[in-house]
Amino acid sequence: MRITVFRNLMAEEFGPGRSEMLAKDHVFSGLGGRTVEQALEQGVPAKEIWRQVCAEFDVPPERR
């Protein structure tokens, strides 16, 4: 998954402002205690990050 696709999915699911806040501020245990931005910077695949976001926020399966 491309990072641009990931960011679009985040914006569609949470809204543009909230998705940016979540990416910068929310620490995910499933990402090793990192934020989305930290995980992306450290090379974690966007698809893996999206899965963690979906699990953490109970995104319905049809939107995963």
C-alpha positions, 0 to 999 in steps of 0.5 A: 500500500502506498503512503498516499493511499494510507493517508487517504484511507485515514482521512476518509475514516476519521476526517482530515483533521482528526486523522492528522492528529491521530497520526502524530499523537496516538501511540499504538501498542501494536506498532511497538509504542510508536505513533503512525508518523514514527512507524512510517519514518522507521519503515513500517509498511503502510498496510501493517500500520493501517491494520493496527489503526483498524484494530485499535479503532474498531474499523468495520471489516468492509472499510479495512 
